[in-house]
C-alpha cells in the first residue's frame, strides 16, 4: 500500500454528507496502516456509491451490492 493511494482514498472520504465524511475519515485514520490491498479495493468501490446510498448501507437500510462491500460496511459499523 502506498501513501499516495491512502492519500487519494482519504480525499475521496470527504463527502457531501457530513455523517459519511465523519465515519469514513475516522475509520481511515484508525485503520489506514493495517488495510490490505483487497480492503482498499473494496473501500474504493464503496466510495464510488452516491452519498445517500452509502449512508443507507452504513445505517443498515440498504442491501450491499456484493459480499466484499457487506463485510467492509460491517467493519465500519463496528469501528
N, C-alpha and C positions, 0 to 999 in steps of 0.2 A: 504494500500500500504506500502510495506516495503522498507527501504533504500537499502537493498540487491537487491531487484527486480529493483529498479531505477538504481542502480549501474550496474547491468547486462545489462539493456537496454541501459544505457549511453555508455557502452563498445561496444555494438552492433551497436550504431550510428556511430562509427568510421568506415568509409567506404573506399574503394579503390578509389572512385571518390570524389575528393575534394568538388565539388558542393553539393553532397548528405551529406557529412560529415558536412559541414558548416550549411546547412539548418536544418538538424536533430538535431545537437548539440545545436544550438541556440534556436530551438523550445523547446527542453527538458530543457535547462537552464531557460527559461522563464515560462514554464508550469508544471514542474515536481511536484510541490506541489499541483496542482489542478487537475491532471489527475485522472480519475476514474479507477477502475479495468477494466471496459469494454474498455475504451480508451487505457489502457496499453495492453490489449489483442489484440486490433486492431493494435497498433503500433508494437507489437511482430510479427504479421502476415505480416505487411508491411516490416519489417526488414528481413523477410525470402526471399524477392524478390532479384533477381540479381541487381547489380548496374544500368545497362543500363535500365532495365525495371522500376526500381524505379525512375530514372531520367525522363524517358518518362512520367510517371504518374504525377510527380511534374511539369513538363514543359507543361502538358496538351496535350501530343501527344499520350497517351495510354489510353486504356479503363480499369478502375479499375476492379479487379476480383469480387468484391462484394460491396454492398452498404456501409458497415462499412468502408472499405478502401477508397471509394469515398468521404465519409464525412470527414474522417481524412485528406486526401490529400487536401481537400478544406480548412481545418483549417491550414494546413502547408502553403498553398499559401497565406492565409490572414494574417499570422503572420509576 
